[in-house]
Amino acid sequence: MDASPLDRSLLLDFYGELLTEKQRRVCELHWNEDLSLAEIGQQDGLSRQGVWDVLRRAEAALQEYEAKTGLVRRFLERREAIAAIREELARMLPDDEHSRDVLARLEDIL
């Protein structure tokens, strides 16, 4: 598995409902709750290798969904573009309450 933990969590957030219940639960426990393979295996009655296999198949499915749809990539690109616009506006707008309110609303979108 070569995705970073943040990448995995984003993929899980976007496409987790497309996984089986078991795959989703194992991924959430390992990637989001930071449980070890052994801890997850104890909870689900699986070996460490069994947990690893579930994670590997789930990540492959998530990567495939992303390759087909590009939702996470587009989300990250838009978030980056909005952040750049916010920075530019911060330089252009006067330092007053209204400007700070507008910038705060943009910040909330990020």
Contacts in CASP RR format, 6 or more apart in sequence:
PFRMAT RR
TARGET T0000
AUTHOR 0000-0000-0000
METHOD contacts of the structure
MODEL  1
MDASPLDRSLLLDFYGELLTEKQRRVCELHWNEDLSLAEIGQQDGLSRQG
VWDVLRRAEAALQEYEAKTGLVRRFLERREAIAAIREELARMLPDDEHSR
DVLARLEDIL
1 8 0 8 1.000
1 55 0 8 1.000
1 56 0 8 1.000
1 59 0 8 1.000
3 11 0 8 1.000
3 59 0 8 1.000
3 63 0 8 1.000
5 31 0 8 1.000
7 72 0 8 1.000
8 27 0 8 1.000
8 31 0 8 1.000
8 59 0 8 1.000
8 62 0 8 1.000
9 31 0 8 1.000
9 32 0 8 1.000
10 72 0 8 1.000
10 75 0 8 1.000
10 76 0 8 1.000
11 59 0 8 1.000
11 62 0 8 1.000
11 63 0 8 1.000
11 65 0 8 1.000
11 66 0 8 1.000
11 72 0 8 1.000
12 24 0 8 1.000
12 27 0 8 1.000
12 28 0 8 1.000
12 31 0 8 1.000
12 32 0 8 1.000
12 62 0 8 1.000
14 65 0 8 1.000
14 66 0 8 1.000
14 71 0 8 1.000
14 72 0 8 1.000
14 75 0 8 1.000
15 61 0 8 1.000
15 62 0 8 1.000
15 65 0 8 1.000
15 66 0 8 1.000
15 71 0 8 1.000
16 24 0 8 1.000
16 27 0 8 1.000
16 62 0 8 1.000
17 24 0 8 1.000
18 61 0 8 1.000
18 65 0 8 1.000
19 27 0 8 1.000
19 58 0 8 1.000
19 61 0 8 1.000
19 62 0 8 1.000
22 44 0 8 1.000
22 54 0 8 1.000
23 54 0 8 1.000
23 57 0 8 1.000
23 58 0 8 1.000
23 61 0 8 1.000
24 58 0 8 1.000
25 44 0 8 1.000
26 40 0 8 1.000
26 44 0 8 1.000
26 51 0 8 1.000
26 54 0 8 1.000
26 55 0 8 1.000
26 58 0 8 1.000
27 55 0 8 1.000
27 58 0 8 1.000
27 59 0 8 1.000
29 35 0 8 1.000
29 39 0 8 1.000
29 40 0 8 1.000
29 43 0 8 1.000
30 36 0 8 1.000
30 37 0 8 1.000
30 40 0 8 1.000
30 51 0 8 1.000
30 55 0 8 1.000
35 43 0 8 1.000
37 48 0 8 1.000
37 51 0 8 1.000
37 52 0 8 1.000
37 55 0 8 1.000
38 48 0 8 1.000
40 46 0 8 1.000
40 51 0 8 1.000
41 47 0 8 1.000
41 48 0 8 1.000
41 50 0 8 1.000
41 51 0 8 1.000
44 51 0 8 1.000
46 54 0 8 1.000
66 72 0 8 1.000
66 73 0 8 1.000
79 110 0 8 1.000
82 106 0 8 1.000
82 109 0 8 1.000
82 110 0 8 1.000
83 110 0 8 1.000
85 106 0 8 1.000
86 103 0 8 1.000
86 106 0 8 1.000
86 107 0 8 1.000
86 110 0 8 1.000
89 99 0 8 1.000
89 102 0 8 1.000
89 103 0 8 1.000
89 106 0 8 1.000
90 103 0 8 1.000
93 99 0 8 1.000
93 102 0 8 1.000
93 103 0 8 1.000
END
